[in-house]
Amino acid sequence: MHPGQSQSKHINEFHKLVGDLAAIDTAISDKDQALLLLTSLISAYDNFMETLLYGRDTLKLEDVVVTLYSRELQKMTETKGDGGERLYVRGRS
């Protein structure tokens, strides 16, 4: 993943690569796909990656993808809703 690249685009590219490998009879297990996707994220996702890796008994690709999409949606919502929510403090004059 490149800095500034959307998670959706990164996930789509990942699925394309996995599909290309499947086309040449190189299958990758679901767990390995989940690990590969997590480790392909930029360092800003380190805490996110550790939470998914160590916070669950089993790791599934679908769980990783759904969580990434949810995180992206949450960030987009925070960015859009951030316009008027500021605290202005004025000192004594």
Order of alpha helices (4+ residues) and beta strands (2+ residues): alpha-alpha-alpha-alpha
